[in-house]
Amino acid sequence: MKKLAESDWRTEFSRLEGAFSPHTLRAYYTDIAAFVDWCEKLELEWLPTTSEILCRHLNWMAHRGLKFTTIRRRLYAVRRLNMIMDAPELTRDLGVDLTVRRIRRAQPNRPGQARGLTGDVLKRMIYAQPDNPWGLRNKAILSLGYDLLARRSEITALRTDDVTWRPDGTLEVIVRRSKADPFGMGRLAFTSQRSAELVGEWLAWRGPEIGPLFCGIYQGVAIDRALSGASVKLVVKNAARAVGYDESIVGEFSAHSLRVGAAQDLLKKGHDTAAIMRAGGWSSVTVLGRYLAKAEHNVWA
């Protein structure tokens, strides 16, 4: 096993390129580097990882106050490390399971969630956008992202030919790839007439020769390069500032607020679970339930 321990795990992990999303790979690299560094500082053998070493590391993270979601992700990363290095699996025993359960029970906090960007707030944000090319683009991003219940990665991945105008003045959109659809099966989604109008106004200014639906603008000229996820997040936060939210509230908004708020609005409008799951591409009622947990929906009112 000495030979394995001396291997460069980063080189071995390059085998995963293309099989997992860039976000997942970044998380693996970050978590494994932290685990290996912790082991080396304590002069502990990290490969193969034993249940004793893993339990010690899990408890160390818990005592430092790391969130359970981070601790659980680190657990999965360490197991992936042993798998990719062809090391014996020594971490799947009762000791590790009990350690994880103790940590989970000691952190009963509700999971965090972005503030929902509901329809009334969305209208104000759209109205507050400036009368310039950036405003045209941002209006379309906000409205379309809400209608599609889209993640920011789905918004930035949209191509111009993914959008089709329907006879009723709405849009039919193919969301080709998402976090829950790593193999690109795609989902079909539909929009309001408002989104169709705003996307049409944006494309009329942008022109037909650019591939990404939403692109950057440099010195007043559209450039053939898709926006980053960080840019979409900034669009939402700046829109929140534009309508007068305090910075403490602005911090609660993110690109995911569009997905959260739209799901909550669909619940309040009386749509059933199947319809909401269909609109947002959910396959798990449990996951959808987390999005709806903070919806201001009183069944007794």
For each residue, the residues with C-beta under 8 A, 3 or more apart:
1: 4 5 47 48 87
2: 5 6
3: 6 7
4: 1 7 47 48 85 86 87
5: 1 2 45 46 47
6: 2 3
7: 3 4 11 12 47 85
8: 11 12
9: 12 13 32 36 47 81 84 85
10: 13 14 29
11: 7 8 14
12: 7 8 9 15 84 85
13: 9 10 16 25 28 29 32 84
14: 10 11 17
15: 12 84
16: 13 19 20 25 28 84
17: 14 25
18:
19: 16
20: 16 24 25 28 182
21: 24 25 179 182
22: 25 26
23: 26 27 153 179
24: 20 21 27 28
25: 13 16 17 20 21 22 28 29
26: 22 23 29 30
27: 23 24 30 31 73 77
28: 13 16 20 24 25 31 32 77 80
29: 10 13 25 26 32 33
30: 26 27 33 34
31: 27 28 34 35 73 74 77 78
32: 9 13 28 29 35 36 77 78 80 81
33: 29 30 36 37
34: 30 31 37 38 74
35: 31 32 38 39 46 57 74 77 78 81
36: 9 32 33 39 40 46
37: 33 34 40 41
38: 34 35 41 42 57 60
39: 35 36 42 44 45 46 53 57
40: 36 37 43 44 46
41: 37 38
42: 38 39
43: 40
44: 39 40 53
45: 5 39 53
46: 5 35 36 39 40 49 53
47: 1 4 5 7 9 81 82 85 87
48: 1 4 82 87 88 89 90
49: 46 53 54 78 79 81 82 87 90 91
50: 53 54 90 91
51: 54 55 90 91 92 93 95 96
52: 55 56 95
53: 39 44 45 46 49 50 56 57
54: 49 50 51 57 58 75 78 91 96
55: 51 52 58 59 95 96 99
56: 52 53 59 60
57: 35 38 39 53 54 60 61 74 78
58: 54 55 61 62 71 74 75 96 99 100 103
59: 55 56 62 63 99 103
60: 38 56 57 63 64
61: 57 58 64 66 70 71 74
62: 58 59 65 66 71 103 106 107
63: 59 60
64: 60 61
65: 62
66: 61 62 70 71
67: 70 71 107
68: 71 72 103 104 107
69: 72 73 111
70: 61 66 67 73 74
71: 58 61 62 66 67 68 74 75 100 103
72: 68 69 75 76 100
73: 27 31 69 70 76 77
74: 31 34 35 57 58 61 70 71 77 78
75: 54 58 71 72 78 79 96 100
76: 72 73 79 80
77: 27 28 31 32 35 73 74 80 81
78: 31 32 35 49 54 57 74 75 81 82 91
79: 49 75 76 82 83 89 91 92
80: 28 32 76 77 83 84
81: 9 32 35 47 49 77 78 84 85 87
82: 47 48 49 78 79 85 87 88 89 90 91
83: 79 80 86 87 89
84: 9 12 13 15 16 80 81
85: 4 7 9 12 47 81 82
86: 4 83
87: 1 4 47 48 49 81 82 83
88: 48 82
89: 48 79 82 83 92
90: 48 49 50 51 82 93
91: 49 50 51 54 78 79 82 96
92: 51 79 89 96
93: 51 90 96 97
94: 97 98
95: 51 52 55 98 99
96: 51 54 55 58 75 91 92 93 99 100
97: 93 94 100 101
98: 94 95 101 102
99: 55 58 59 95 96 102 103
100: 58 71 72 75 96 97 103 104
101: 97 98 104 105
102: 98 99 105 106
103: 58 59 62 68 71 99 100 106 107
104: 68 100 101 107
105: 101 102 108
106: 62 102 103
107: 62 67 68 103 104
108: 105
109:
110: 293
111: 69 290
112:
113: 260 290 291 293 294
114: 252 253 254 256 257 260
115: 249 252 253 257 260 261
116: 257 260 261 263 264 294 295
117: 121 122 125 146 236 253 257 258 260 261 262
118: 121 122 261 262 264 265
119: 122 123 146 261 262 265
120: 123 124
121: 117 118 124 125 243 261
122: 117 118 119 125 126 142 143 146 258 261
123: 119 120 126 127
124: 120 121 127 128 243
125: 117 121 122 128 129 142 236 239 240 242 243
126: 122 123 129 139 142 143 198
127: 123 124
128: 124 125 239 242 243
129: 125 126 134 135 136 138 139 142 239 242
130: 134 135
131: 135
132: 135 136
133: 136 137 205 206 217 220 222
134: 129 130 137 138 217
135: 129 130 131 132 138 139
136: 129 132 133 139 140 198 201 202 205
137: 133 134 140 141 202 206 214 217
138: 129 134 135 141 142 235 238 239
139: 126 129 135 136 142 143 198 201 202
140: 136 137 143 144 195 198 199 201 202 214
141: 137 138 144 145 155 214 232 235
142: 122 125 126 129 138 139 145 146 235 236 239 258
143: 122 126 139 140 146 147 191 192 194 195 198 199
144: 140 141 147 148 150 155 171 173 191 195 198 199
145: 141 142 148 150 152 155 232 255 258 259
146: 117 119 122 142 143 149 195 258 261 262
147: 143 144 189 190 191 192 195 262
148: 144 145 154 155 173 175 189 191
149: 146 189 258 259 262 263 279 280 281
150: 144 145 154 155 175 258 259
151: 154 155 178 179 255 256 259
152: 145 155 156 229 232 233 255 256
153: 23 156 157 178 179 229
154: 148 150 151 157 158 175 177 178
155: 141 144 145 148 150 151 152 158 214 227 232 255
156: 152 153 212 214 226 227 228 229 231 232
157: 153 154 175 176 177 226
158: 154 155 162 163 173 175 212 213 214
159: 162 176 211 212 213
160: 163 203 208 210 211 212 213
161:
162: 158 159 173 174 175 176 213
163: 158 160 171 172 173 199 213
164: 171 172 173
165: 169 170 171 172 196 200
166: 169 170 171 172 190 196
167:
168: 193
169: 165 166 193 196 197
170: 165 166 190 191 192 193 195 196
171: 144 163 164 165 166 190 191 195 196 199
172: 163 164 165 166 188 189 190
173: 144 148 158 162 163 164 188 189 190 191
174: 162 186 187 188 189
175: 148 150 154 157 158 162 178 186 187 188 189 281
176: 157 159 162 184 186
177: 154 157 181 182 184 186
178: 151 153 154 175 181 187 281
179: 21 23 151 153 182
180: 281 282 283
181: 177 178 184 185 186 187 281
182: 20 21 177 179
183:
184: 176 177 181
185: 181
186: 174 175 176 177 181
187: 174 175 178 181 281
188: 172 173 174 175
189: 147 148 149 172 173 174 175 279 281
190: 147 166 170 171 172 173
191: 143 144 147 148 170 171 173 195 196 199
192: 143 147 170 195 196
193: 168 169 170 196 197
194: 143 197 198
195: 140 143 144 146 147 170 171 191 192 198 199
196: 165 166 169 170 171 191 192 193 199 200
197: 169 193 194 200 201
198: 126 136 139 140 143 144 194 195 201 202
199: 140 143 144 163 171 191 195 196 202 203 213
200: 165 196 197 203 204
201: 136 139 140 197 198 204 205
202: 136 137 139 140 198 199 205 206 214
203: 160 199 200 206 207 208
204: 200 201
205: 133 136 201 202 222
206: 133 137 202 203 210 215 222
207: 203 210 222
208: 160 203
209: 224
210: 160 206 207 215 222 223 224
211: 159 160 224 226
212: 156 158 159 160 215 224 225 226 227
213: 158 159 160 162 163 199
214: 137 140 141 155 156 158 202 226 227 232
215: 206 210 212 222 223 224 225 226 227
216: 222 223 225 227 231
217: 133 134 137 220 221 222 223
218: 221 223
219:
220: 133 217
221: 217 218
222: 133 205 206 207 210 215 216 217
223: 210 215 216 217 218
224: 209 210 211 212 215
225: 212 215 216
226: 156 157 211 212 214 215
227: 155 156 212 214 215 216 231 232
228: 156 231 232
229: 152 153 156 232 233 255
230: 233 234
231: 156 216 227 228 234 235
232: 141 145 152 155 156 214 227 228 229 235 236 255
233: 152 229 230 236 237 254 255
234: 230 231 237 238
235: 138 141 142 231 232 238 239 255
236: 117 125 142 232 233 239 240 253 254 255 257 258
237: 233 234 240 241 250 253 254
238: 138 234 235 241 242
239: 125 128 129 138 142 235 236 242 243
240: 125 236 237 243 245 249 250 253
241: 237 238 244 245 247 250
242: 125 128 129 238 239
243: 121 124 125 128 239 240
244: 241
245: 240 241 249 250 253
246: 249 250
247: 241 250 251
248: 251 252
249: 115 240 245 246 252 253
250: 237 240 241 245 246 247 253
251: 247 248
252: 114 115 248 249 257
253: 114 115 117 236 237 240 245 249 250 257
254: 114 233 236 237 257
255: 145 151 152 155 229 232 233 235 236 258
256: 114 151 152 259 260
257: 114 115 116 117 236 252 253 254 260 261
258: 117 122 142 145 146 149 150 236 255 261 262
259: 145 149 150 151 256 262 263 280 291
260: 113 114 115 116 117 256 257 263 264 291
261: 115 116 117 118 119 121 122 146 257 258 264 265
262: 117 118 119 146 147 149 258 259 265 266 279 280
263: 116 149 259 260 266 267 276 280 288 291 292 295
264: 116 118 260 261 267 268 291 292 294 295 296 297
265: 118 119 261 262 268 269
266: 262 263 269 271 275 276 279
267: 263 264 271 276 292 295 297
268: 264 265 295 296 297
269: 265 266
270:
271: 266 267 275 276 279
272: 275 276
273: 276 277 285 288
274: 277 278
275: 266 271 272 278 279
276: 263 266 267 271 272 273 279 280 282 288 292
277: 273 274 280 281 282 283 285 288
278: 274 275 281
279: 149 189 262 266 271 275 276
280: 149 259 262 263 276 277 288 291
281: 149 175 178 180 181 187 189 277 278
282: 180 276 277 285 287 288
283: 180 277 287
284: 287 288
285: 273 277 282 288 289
286: 289 290
287: 282 283 284 290 291
288: 263 273 276 277 280 282 284 285 291 292
289: 285 286 292 293
290: 111 113 286 287 293
291: 113 259 260 263 264 280 287 288
292: 263 264 267 276 288 289 295 297
293: 110 113 289 290
294: 113 116 264
295: 116 263 264 267 268 292
296: 264 268
297: 264 267 268 292
298: 301
299:
300:
301: 298
